[in-house]
Each structure stands twice: as C-alpha cells, then as structure tokens.
Amino acid sequence: MSDQVSFTLRGRGLDCRACSLGLYEVVIKIEGVEQATASIKDGRVTALFDPEKTKRETIEDLLRKRGVQLKMP
C-alpha cells in the first residue's frame, strides 16, 4: 500500500449546495479516494486518495466533465 495523497482544487461551479453535494458524490465514488470535501463557501474540492488506485488527473477530468472550471495555482 502506498502513501495517500491530498490535494485541493479551486474552481467555479461550486456555487450552490446541490452543486457542491453533487461534486462531492462524484469524487468520493472514485476508486482510491478515501476522503473528499466540496465547499461552496471557499469554492474548493479536496480529495485524499491512493495514487496506486487513481490519479489527480482522473479526478480533475471528472470535475471538468461536471462543469467545474478549475483554477490552477
């Protein structure tokens, strides 16, 4: 088992509770994701995942497909 990785993305498209909940549900269902949050207050999605089971890019792609415009640091 490898170490888990955590990352936070900022994005537009987290502007209501239903949107935030929907994005949380998408992220938490990805194999390898252990924890996730989606905040309308901060416009952030955070995921803690096992890099042997999924990649950051996979999570980012799914968020983009759901209409989130990611803001890269």
C-alpha positions as CSV (number, residue, x, y, z in Angstrom):
1,M,0.0,0.0,0.0
2,S,1.4,3.4,-0.9
3,D,1.1,6.7,0.9
4,Q,-2.1,8.7,0.3
5,V,-2.0,12.0,-1.5
6,S,-4.1,15.0,-0.7
7,F,-4.8,17.9,-3.0
8,T,-7.2,20.9,-3.2
9,L,-8.6,22.5,-6.3
10,R,-10.3,25.8,-6.6
11,G,-13.0,26.2,-9.2
12,R,-16.1,27.9,-10.4
13,G,-19.2,25.7,-10.5
14,L,-19.5,25.2,-6.7
15,D,-22.0,28.0,-6.3
16,C,-24.9,26.1,-4.7
17,R,-25.4,23.4,-2.1
18,A,-26.8,20.9,-4.7
19,C,-23.7,21.5,-7.0
20,S,-21.3,21.1,-4.1
21,L,-23.0,17.9,-3.0
22,G,-23.1,16.5,-6.5
23,L,-19.4,17.1,-7.0
24,Y,-18.6,15.6,-3.6
25,E,-20.6,12.5,-4.6
26,V,-18.7,12.2,-7.9
27,V,-15.3,12.5,-6.2
28,I,-16.0,10.2,-3.3
29,K,-17.1,7.4,-5.6
30,I,-13.8,7.3,-7.5
31,E,-11.9,4.1,-6.6
32,G,-9.0,5.0,-4.4
33,V,-10.5,8.2,-3.0
34,E,-10.6,7.9,0.8
35,Q,-12.0,11.3,1.8
36,A,-13.4,14.2,-0.1
37,T,-14.9,17.6,0.6
38,A,-16.6,20.2,-1.7
39,S,-17.1,23.7,-0.3
40,I,-19.4,26.4,-1.8
41,K,-18.1,28.9,0.7
42,D,-14.5,28.5,-0.5
43,G,-15.1,27.2,-4.0
44,R,-12.8,24.2,-3.3
45,V,-12.8,20.5,-3.8
46,T,-10.4,18.5,-1.6
47,A,-9.6,14.8,-2.1
48,L,-7.4,12.3,-0.2
49,F,-6.6,9.4,-2.4
50,D,-4.3,6.4,-3.0
51,P,-2.1,7.2,-6.0
52,E,-1.8,3.5,-6.8
53,K,-5.6,3.3,-7.5
54,T,-6.3,6.7,-9.1
55,K,-4.6,9.9,-10.3
56,R,-5.1,13.5,-9.7
57,E,-5.8,14.0,-13.4
58,T,-8.6,11.5,-13.3
59,I,-10.3,13.5,-10.5
60,E,-9.7,16.8,-12.4
61,D,-11.2,15.3,-15.6
62,L,-14.3,14.2,-13.9
63,L,-14.8,17.6,-12.3
64,R,-14.4,19.3,-15.7
65,K,-17.0,16.9,-17.2
66,R,-19.4,18.1,-14.5
67,G,-18.8,21.7,-15.5
68,V,-16.3,22.9,-12.9
69,Q,-13.9,25.4,-14.3
70,L,-10.7,24.6,-12.4
71,K,-8.3,27.4,-11.3
72,M,-4.8,26.1,-11.3
73,P,-2.3,27.6,-8.8
